[in-house]
Amino acid sequence: MEQEFCKCMRTSSIYDEIDDWGHWDMCVDCNKPIEGTYEFFNHYDGEDHCNDY
């Protein structure tokens, strides 16, 4: 299934949507992820980063 991304011309605000591997910047207006904003957690440093946000 292909991911649907935010297509809003201007976003009034954003929030983070967190999963086990990283997080997206999400548009408050349409509740879709903003393309290109996914950041992976650094799971290779031996620490648990799932609750850092």
ABEGO torsion letter per residue (X at the ends): XBBBBBABABBABBBBBBBAAEBBBBBAAAGBBBBGABBBBBAAAGBBAAAAX
